[in-house]
Amino acid sequence: MAVASDVVSLTKDDFASFVAEHPLTLAEFFAPWCGHCKALAPEYEEAATTLKEKHKDIALAKIDCTAENELCNEQGIEGFPTLKVFRGLDLVSPYTGQRKADAIVSYMIKQSLPAVSSLDKDTLENFKTADDVVLVGYFSDNGSNQTFTKVADTLRDSFLFGATSDEKLAANEGVTAPSVVMYKSFDDNKLIFSGDFTVDDLVNFAKLEAMPLLGEVGPSTYTSYIESGIPLAYLFIDKTEDKEKFTEILLPLARKYRGVINIATIDANMYGQHAENINLKQEWPAFAIQEISTNYKYAYDQTKDITKDGLTEFLGLFESGDLSPTVKSQPAPETQEGPVWVVTANTYDQIVLDEDKDVLIEFYATWCGHCKNLAPKYEELARIFWDDEELKTKVVIAKVDTPNNDVPDDIRGFPTIKLYPAGDKSNPIEYEGDRSIKSLADFVRDHGKYGIDGWAVAEKNAGETTLESEEGTADHDEL
């Protein structure tokens, strides 16, 4: 068993025994050539060192899948890096945290604790500062405690939860049972829950109030902002003096729109390229709002100075629904050439939401290797329907260059393929099968309104088919 720093390198010979011997193990399945694996390596090492010093019951390990192909196949590894949490050999779950050292440490500490830690006068004070956000329940009745436990089970990957029935501790905190108090290392350090004592209200309270009043967007916070579902307003700044000036302007606006719009700054020197994703030029300072649910973007006019009055008006227009989104779209082709319809942001509704057609659309990126591999098969699939005058009036095979066109779909990886059935455009179905022509054709048949068997049509037209089925292709989406 070789040890690199504080991360243990495992092989098929010692993997099972190591995991069985440790109550909690985070295992990274990687490939030496993988760029994301290389970026993760120093963060993973730092997390391992931190945990070794303070939490010896948590182990971090790594497995080189180029050398341990059999082991990685047994674990169902399809992409790199893949991180899994092991509680012995039988309880395995995916790691869903951020790939930064402090986030890994925080996540694994949460995994090492029960969903709700039992607290007393000797443990409460340390627990209140054990993480950036901690929730403590003060209870005298079992029913409230059970509700709190359900919330903890739902959010245990995100927050630490503790509970006590000590009335003196509750009195010291200025609350009476049942109460829930959030302790934070930022903003108001202590916040008492005042809603109805239901799972939904408590979950919403935790998610909302855990967000900083005026935070900063970065690798460790971006996912939290997106998963909140609340529109995110970005201010790109590249100078320290600008941050100080705009903090004074933004804080009262952040308080006003708390729970309606998350407002945050972002370091333009580090993450300026992200401005293009929300339809801004890389000119600072810059401000825009991203509507999470629709992926619409609203850019503040970059020919104007960003002022308190300007931001107040801009945010007000957004809240009232009187602000028009800024749409990024490639030029639409003048004529449709080839069997795969080219969709842009400006033609999306016209083509994809055509109620008379089953539309299969691929969301791709030009840099995506798996998209390039799929392209010839996808075109051959499209030709099945394109070459038949009747079928082409019922089925459309389309694609959209997603990074260069704003689309109203939540796309997390490339390629993503969805079917929008005729007459039921509000319920698209995402394709999750292998990327063979037959499987894609069967998907259109099984989920489209018209039930057209494209593969059978192709076989009939070809006599003896020359199409390749390539069953079981194991391509993995690129993020």
C-alpha positions as CSV (number, residue, x, y, z in Angstrom):
1,M,0.0,0.0,0.0
2,A,1.7,3.2,-1.2
3,V,1.0,6.5,0.5
4,A,1.4,9.8,-1.4
5,S,1.3,12.6,1.2
6,D,-1.8,11.9,3.2
7,V,-3.8,10.4,0.4
8,V,-3.7,6.6,0.3
9,S,-3.1,5.0,-3.1
10,L,-5.2,1.8,-3.4
11,T,-5.2,-1.2,-5.8
12,K,-7.5,-4.1,-6.3
13,D,-5.4,-6.0,-3.8
14,D,-6.0,-3.7,-0.8
15,F,-9.1,-1.6,-1.7
16,A,-11.6,-3.9,0.0
17,S,-9.6,-4.4,3.2
18,F,-8.8,-0.6,3.5
19,V,-12.5,0.5,3.0
20,A,-13.7,-2.2,5.4
21,E,-11.2,-1.1,8.1
22,H,-12.2,2.6,7.9
23,P,-15.6,3.9,9.1
24,L,-15.6,6.6,6.4
25,T,-13.6,6.8,3.2
26,L,-13.6,9.3,0.3
27,A,-12.2,7.6,-2.8
28,E,-11.1,9.4,-5.9
29,F,-11.1,7.3,-9.1
30,F,-8.9,9.1,-11.6
31,A,-6.7,8.9,-14.7
32,P,-3.3,10.6,-14.8
33,W,-4.1,12.2,-18.2
34,C,-7.3,13.8,-17.0
35,G,-7.1,17.6,-16.7
36,H,-9.8,17.9,-14.0
37,C,-8.0,15.2,-12.0
38,K,-4.8,17.3,-12.1
39,A,-6.7,20.4,-11.0
40,L,-8.2,18.4,-8.1
41,A,-5.0,16.8,-6.9
42,P,-3.6,19.7,-4.7
43,E,-7.0,20.4,-3.2
44,Y,-7.5,16.7,-2.4
45,E,-4.0,16.5,-0.8
46,E,-4.7,19.6,1.3
47,A,-8.1,18.2,2.5
48,A,-6.4,14.9,3.4
49,T,-3.8,16.6,5.5
50,T,-6.4,18.7,7.3
51,L,-8.6,15.8,8.0
52,K,-5.7,13.6,9.2
53,E,-4.9,16.2,11.8
54,K,-8.4,16.7,13.2
55,H,-10.5,13.7,12.1
56,K,-8.4,10.6,12.0
57,D,-11.5,8.4,11.4
58,I,-11.9,10.0,7.9
59,A,-9.6,8.6,5.2
60,L,-9.0,9.9,1.7
61,A,-7.8,7.5,-1.0
62,K,-7.3,7.4,-4.7
63,I,-7.3,4.8,-7.4
64,D,-5.6,5.1,-10.8
65,C,-8.1,3.6,-13.2
66,T,-5.5,3.3,-16.0
67,A,-3.7,0.8,-13.8
68,E,-6.7,-0.6,-11.9
69,N,-9.2,-1.1,-14.8
70,E,-10.9,-4.1,-13.2
71,L,-11.5,-2.4,-9.9
72,C,-12.8,0.7,-11.6
73,N,-15.2,-1.3,-13.7
74,E,-16.5,-3.1,-10.6
75,Q,-17.2,0.4,-9.1
76,G,-19.1,1.5,-12.3
77,I,-16.7,4.3,-13.1
78,E,-17.5,6.0,-16.4
79,G,-15.7,9.4,-16.1
80,F,-12.9,11.1,-14.3
81,P,-12.6,12.1,-11.6
82,T,-15.3,10.2,-9.9
83,L,-15.5,10.7,-6.1
84,K,-17.4,8.2,-3.9
85,V,-18.1,8.1,-0.1
86,F,-17.7,4.6,1.4
87,R,-19.1,3.6,4.8
88,G,-17.6,0.2,4.7
89,L,-18.1,-1.8,1.5
90,D,-21.9,-1.9,1.5
91,L,-22.9,1.7,1.9
92,V,-21.7,3.8,-1.0
93,S,-22.9,7.2,-2.2
94,P,-21.6,9.8,-4.7
95,Y,-19.7,12.8,-3.4
96,T,-21.8,15.8,-4.3
97,G,-19.7,18.6,-2.8
98,Q,-17.3,21.1,-4.4
99,R,-13.8,20.1,-5.4
100,K,-12.0,22.5,-3.2
101,A,-10.0,21.6,0.0
102,D,-12.2,23.4,2.5
103,A,-15.4,22.1,0.8
104,I,-14.1,18.5,0.9
105,V,-13.2,18.8,4.6
106,S,-16.6,20.4,5.4
107,Y,-18.5,17.7,3.4
108,M,-16.7,14.8,5.0
109,I,-17.1,16.1,8.5
110,K,-20.8,16.3,7.9
111,Q,-20.8,12.7,6.6
112,S,-18.9,11.6,9.8
113,L,-21.6,12.9,12.1
114,P,-25.1,11.7,12.7
115,A,-27.8,13.7,10.8
116,V,-28.5,15.4,14.1
117,S,-25.8,15.6,16.8
118,S,-27.0,15.5,20.4
119,L,-25.7,18.6,22.2
120,D,-25.3,19.6,25.9
121,K,-23.6,22.4,27.8
122,D,-20.2,21.0,27.2
123,T,-20.5,20.6,23.4
124,L,-22.9,23.4,22.3
125,E,-20.4,26.3,22.1
126,N,-17.9,24.4,20.0
127,F,-20.6,23.0,17.7
128,K,-21.9,26.5,17.0
129,T,-18.6,27.4,15.2
130,A,-17.9,24.0,13.7
131,D,-18.8,25.1,10.2
132,D,-19.8,28.3,8.4
133,V,-23.5,27.5,8.8
134,V,-24.8,25.4,11.7
135,L,-28.5,24.8,12.7
136,V,-29.4,23.9,16.3
137,G,-32.8,22.8,17.5
138,Y,-34.0,23.4,21.0
139,F,-36.8,21.0,21.8
140,S,-39.0,19.7,24.6
141,D,-41.3,17.6,22.4
142,N,-40.6,14.6,20.2
143,G,-42.7,15.8,17.3
144,S,-40.7,18.9,16.6
145,N,-37.5,17.0,17.0
146,Q,-38.8,14.5,14.4
147,T,-39.5,17.3,11.9
148,F,-36.1,18.7,12.5
149,T,-34.5,15.3,11.9
150,K,-36.3,15.0,8.5
151,V,-34.9,18.4,7.6
152,A,-31.4,17.2,8.6
153,D,-31.7,14.1,6.6
154,T,-32.6,16.2,3.5
155,L,-29.8,18.8,4.0
156,R,-27.0,16.8,5.8
157,D,-24.7,17.3,2.8
158,S,-25.0,21.0,3.1
159,F,-25.2,21.9,6.8
160,L,-24.4,20.7,10.3
161,F,-27.4,20.0,12.6
162,G,-27.5,19.6,16.3
163,A,-30.3,19.4,18.9
164,T,-30.7,19.7,22.7
165,S,-33.6,19.4,25.2
166,D,-31.8,21.4,27.9
167,E,-34.1,24.3,28.8
168,K,-31.3,26.3,30.4
169,L,-29.4,26.3,27.1
170,A,-32.5,27.5,25.2
171,A,-33.0,30.3,27.8
172,N,-29.3,31.3,27.4
173,E,-29.9,31.7,23.7
174,G,-33.1,33.7,24.2
175,V,-35.5,31.1,22.8
176,T,-38.1,28.7,24.1
177,A,-38.7,25.2,22.8
178,P,-39.4,24.4,20.1
179,S,-37.0,26.7,18.3
180,V,-34.4,26.5,15.6
181,V,-31.4,28.8,15.5
182,M,-29.0,29.3,12.7
183,Y,-25.4,30.2,13.6
184,K,-23.3,31.7,10.8
185,S,-19.7,32.9,10.5
186,F,-20.8,35.9,8.4
187,D,-23.6,38.5,8.3
188,D,-25.9,38.2,11.3
189,N,-24.1,35.6,13.3
190,K,-27.3,34.3,14.9
191,L,-30.7,34.0,13.3
192,I,-33.9,32.5,14.9
193,F,-36.4,30.7,12.7
194,S,-39.8,32.3,12.9
195,G,-41.9,30.4,10.3
196,D,-44.3,27.4,10.6
197,F,-42.6,24.4,12.1
198,T,-42.8,22.3,8.9
199,V,-40.2,20.5,6.9
200,D,-40.7,22.7,3.8
201,D,-40.5,26.0,5.8
202,L,-37.4,24.8,7.7
203,V,-35.7,23.7,4.4
204,N,-36.5,27.0,2.7
205,F,-35.2,28.9,5.8
206,A,-32.0,27.0,5.8
207,K,-31.3,27.4,2.1
208,L,-32.2,31.1,2.0
209,E,-30.5,32.3,5.1
210,A,-27.3,30.3,4.5
211,M,-26.6,32.5,1.5
212,P,-24.5,35.6,2.4
213,L,-26.4,38.9,2.2
214,L,-23.8,40.1,-0.2
215,G,-21.6,37.2,-1.1
216,E,-18.9,36.5,-3.7
217,V,-19.3,34.1,-6.6
218,G,-16.5,31.6,-6.9
219,P,-15.8,27.8,-7.4
220,S,-16.9,27.0,-3.8
221,T,-20.1,29.1,-3.9
222,Y,-21.4,29.0,-7.5
223,T,-23.3,25.7,-7.2
224,S,-25.1,26.9,-4.0
225,Y,-26.3,30.0,-5.8
226,I,-27.5,28.1,-8.8
227,E,-29.2,25.4,-6.6
228,S,-31.0,28.0,-4.6
229,G,-33.2,28.6,-7.7
230,I,-33.3,32.4,-6.9
231,P,-32.2,34.8,-9.6
232,L,-28.5,35.7,-9.3
233,A,-27.2,39.3,-9.8
234,Y,-23.5,39.5,-10.5
235,L,-21.3,42.6,-10.1
236,F,-17.9,42.0,-11.9
237,I,-15.2,44.2,-10.3
238,D,-11.5,44.2,-10.8
239,K,-10.3,46.8,-8.3
240,T,-10.3,46.8,-4.5
241,E,-11.6,50.4,-4.3
242,D,-14.5,49.4,-6.6
243,K,-15.4,46.6,-4.3
244,E,-15.5,49.0,-1.3
245,K,-17.6,51.6,-3.2
246,F,-20.1,49.1,-4.6
247,T,-20.5,47.2,-1.3
248,E,-21.9,50.4,0.2
249,I,-24.3,50.7,-2.7
250,L,-25.3,47.0,-2.9
251,L,-25.8,46.1,0.8
252,P,-29.2,48.0,1.2
253,L,-30.3,46.5,-2.1
254,A,-29.3,43.0,-1.0
255,R,-31.4,43.5,2.2
256,K,-34.4,44.7,0.2
257,Y,-34.3,41.8,-2.3
258,R,-33.4,39.1,0.2
259,G,-35.1,35.9,-0.9
260,V,-36.1,37.4,-4.3
261,I,-32.7,38.1,-5.9
262,N,-29.3,36.9,-4.7
263,I,-26.7,39.7,-5.1
264,A,-23.0,38.9,-5.2
265,T,-19.7,40.3,-6.4
266,I,-17.3,38.3,-8.7
267,D,-13.6,38.9,-9.2
268,A,-13.2,40.0,-12.8
269,N,-9.5,39.3,-12.7
270,M,-10.1,35.7,-11.9
271,Y,-13.4,34.9,-13.5
272,G,-13.9,37.6,-16.1
273,Q,-14.5,35.0,-18.8
274,H,-17.7,34.1,-17.1
275,A,-19.1,37.5,-18.2
276,E,-19.6,36.1,-21.7
277,N,-21.8,33.4,-20.3
278,I,-24.3,36.0,-19.1
279,N,-24.0,38.2,-22.2
280,L,-21.6,40.8,-20.9
281,K,-18.5,42.2,-22.6
282,Q,-15.3,41.8,-20.6
283,E,-15.3,45.5,-19.5
284,W,-15.4,46.4,-15.8
285,P,-17.3,47.0,-13.7
286,A,-20.3,45.2,-15.2
287,F,-23.6,44.0,-13.8
288,A,-26.1,41.4,-14.9
289,I,-28.9,39.2,-13.5
290,Q,-29.2,35.5,-14.4
291,E,-32.7,34.0,-14.0
292,I,-31.9,30.5,-12.8
293,S,-35.2,28.8,-13.7
294,T,-35.3,30.0,-17.3
295,N,-31.5,30.7,-17.9
296,Y,-32.5,34.2,-19.2
297,K,-29.9,36.9,-18.7
298,Y,-30.4,40.6,-18.1
299,A,-27.4,42.8,-18.7
300,Y,-27.0,46.3,-17.3
301,D,-26.2,48.7,-20.2
302,Q,-22.4,48.7,-20.4
303,T,-22.4,52.1,-22.1
304,K,-23.6,53.6,-18.9
305,D,-22.0,54.1,-15.5
306,I,-23.2,51.8,-12.7
307,T,-24.7,54.0,-10.1
308,K,-26.9,53.6,-7.0
309,D,-29.9,55.0,-8.8
310,G,-29.2,53.0,-11.9
311,L,-29.0,49.7,-10.0
312,T,-32.1,50.5,-8.0
313,E,-34.1,51.1,-11.2
314,F,-32.6,48.0,-12.9
315,L,-33.5,45.7,-10.0
316,G,-36.9,47.2,-9.7
317,L,-37.7,46.7,-13.4
318,F,-36.5,43.1,-13.1
319,E,-38.7,42.4,-10.1
320,S,-41.8,43.9,-11.8
321,G,-41.2,41.8,-15.0
322,D,-40.6,44.9,-17.1
323,L,-37.0,44.1,-18.0
324,S,-36.3,42.4,-21.4
325,P,-33.7,39.6,-21.4
326,T,-30.5,40.1,-23.3
327,V,-30.4,37.2,-25.8
328,K,-27.2,35.7,-27.2
329,S,-27.9,34.1,-30.5
330,Q,-25.9,33.0,-33.5
331,P,-27.2,34.0,-36.9
332,A,-29.9,31.6,-38.1
333,P,-29.0,29.7,-41.3
334,E,-30.6,31.3,-44.4
335,T,-31.5,27.9,-45.7
336,Q,-31.7,24.5,-44.0
337,E,-28.8,22.4,-45.4
338,G,-28.5,18.8,-44.4
339,P,-30.8,16.6,-42.4
340,V,-30.0,18.0,-38.9
341,W,-31.8,21.2,-38.3
342,V,-29.5,24.0,-36.9
343,V,-31.3,25.8,-34.1
344,T,-30.3,29.2,-32.6
345,A,-31.7,31.1,-29.7
346,N,-33.8,33.2,-32.2
347,T,-35.3,30.1,-33.9
348,Y,-35.6,27.9,-30.8
349,D,-39.3,28.5,-30.3
350,Q,-40.1,28.2,-34.0
351,I,-38.4,24.9,-34.5
352,V,-38.3,23.1,-31.1
353,L,-41.7,24.2,-29.9
354,D,-43.5,23.4,-33.1
355,E,-46.6,21.6,-31.7
356,D,-47.0,19.5,-34.9
357,K,-43.6,17.8,-34.8
358,D,-41.7,15.5,-32.5
359,V,-38.4,17.3,-32.1
360,L,-35.2,15.5,-30.9
361,I,-32.6,18.1,-30.1
362,E,-28.9,17.7,-29.2
363,F,-27.5,20.4,-26.9
364,Y,-23.8,20.4,-27.8
365,A,-20.5,22.4,-27.5
366,T,-18.0,22.7,-30.3
367,W,-15.1,21.8,-28.0
368,C,-16.9,18.6,-26.7
369,G,-15.1,15.4,-27.9
370,H,-18.2,13.2,-27.3
371,C,-20.3,15.6,-29.3
372,K,-17.8,15.2,-32.2
373,N,-18.0,11.4,-31.9
374,L,-21.8,11.5,-32.0
375,A,-22.1,13.8,-35.0
376,P,-21.9,11.3,-37.9
377,K,-24.3,8.9,-36.1
378,Y,-26.7,11.8,-35.3
379,E,-26.7,12.9,-38.9
380,E,-27.4,9.4,-40.1
381,L,-30.3,9.2,-37.7
382,A,-31.6,12.5,-39.0
383,R,-31.4,11.3,-42.6
384,I,-33.8,8.5,-41.9
385,F,-36.5,11.0,-41.4
386,W,-35.2,13.7,-43.7
387,D,-35.2,11.5,-46.8
388,D,-38.9,10.5,-46.4
389,E,-41.3,13.3,-47.5
390,E,-44.0,12.1,-45.0
391,L,-41.8,11.5,-42.0
392,K,-40.0,14.9,-42.3
393,T,-43.4,16.6,-41.6
394,K,-43.7,14.7,-38.3
395,V,-40.2,14.3,-36.9
396,V,-37.3,16.8,-36.7
397,I,-33.8,16.0,-35.6
398,A,-32.0,19.2,-34.5
399,K,-29.0,20.5,-32.7
400,V,-28.0,23.8,-30.9
401,D,-24.5,25.1,-30.1
402,T,-25.4,25.7,-26.4
403,P,-22.6,28.0,-25.3
404,N,-23.3,30.4,-28.1
405,N,-27.0,30.4,-27.9
406,D,-29.3,31.1,-24.9
407,V,-31.7,28.3,-24.5
408,P,-34.4,27.9,-21.8
409,D,-33.2,24.4,-20.9
410,D,-31.2,23.5,-17.8
411,I,-28.2,21.9,-19.5
412,R,-25.5,20.4,-17.1
413,G,-23.3,18.5,-19.6
414,F,-22.6,17.8,-23.2
415,P,-24.0,16.3,-25.2
416,T,-27.5,16.4,-23.7
417,I,-30.3,15.1,-25.9
418,K,-34.0,15.8,-25.3
419,L,-37.2,14.9,-27.1
420,Y,-40.0,17.5,-27.3
421,P,-43.1,15.5,-28.3
422,A,-45.7,17.1,-30.6
423,G,-48.6,18.5,-28.6
424,D,-46.7,18.2,-25.3
425,K,-43.8,20.6,-25.4
426,S,-43.9,21.5,-21.7
427,N,-42.8,17.9,-20.9
428,P,-39.5,17.2,-22.7
429,I,-37.9,13.8,-22.1
430,E,-34.2,13.5,-21.6
431,Y,-32.4,10.7,-23.4
432,E,-30.3,8.5,-21.2
433,G,-29.5,5.5,-23.3
434,D,-26.4,4.6,-25.3
435,R,-25.6,6.7,-28.4
436,S,-26.3,4.2,-31.1
437,I,-28.5,5.1,-34.1
438,K,-31.0,2.3,-33.3
439,S,-31.3,3.3,-29.6
440,L,-31.9,7.0,-30.6
441,A,-34.5,6.0,-33.2
442,D,-36.2,3.7,-30.7
443,F,-36.4,6.6,-28.2
444,V,-38.1,8.8,-30.8
445,R,-40.5,5.9,-31.5
446,D,-41.3,5.2,-27.9
447,H,-41.7,8.7,-26.6
448,G,-42.9,10.7,-29.7
449,K,-46.5,11.4,-30.4
450,Y,-46.4,9.6,-33.8
451,G,-44.6,6.4,-32.7
452,I,-42.7,6.3,-35.9
453,D,-40.2,3.4,-36.0
454,G,-37.3,5.1,-37.8
455,W,-35.0,2.1,-37.5
456,A,-37.6,-0.2,-39.2
457,V,-38.0,2.4,-42.0
458,A,-34.2,2.5,-42.5
459,E,-33.9,-1.3,-42.6
460,K,-36.7,-1.5,-45.1
461,N,-35.2,1.2,-47.3
462,A,-31.7,-0.4,-47.1
463,G,-32.9,-3.9,-47.6
464,E,-30.1,-5.4,-45.6
465,T,-29.1,-2.6,-43.2
466,T,-25.6,-1.3,-43.2
467,L,-26.3,0.9,-40.2
468,E,-24.2,0.1,-37.1
469,S,-26.0,-0.4,-33.9
470,E,-23.0,0.0,-31.6
471,E,-25.0,-1.2,-28.6
472,G,-23.7,-0.2,-25.2
473,T,-21.5,2.8,-26.2
474,A,-20.0,4.0,-22.9
475,D,-19.3,7.7,-23.7
476,H,-19.6,9.9,-20.7
477,D,-21.0,13.5,-20.7
478,E,-18.5,16.3,-20.6
479,L,-19.2,19.2,-18.3
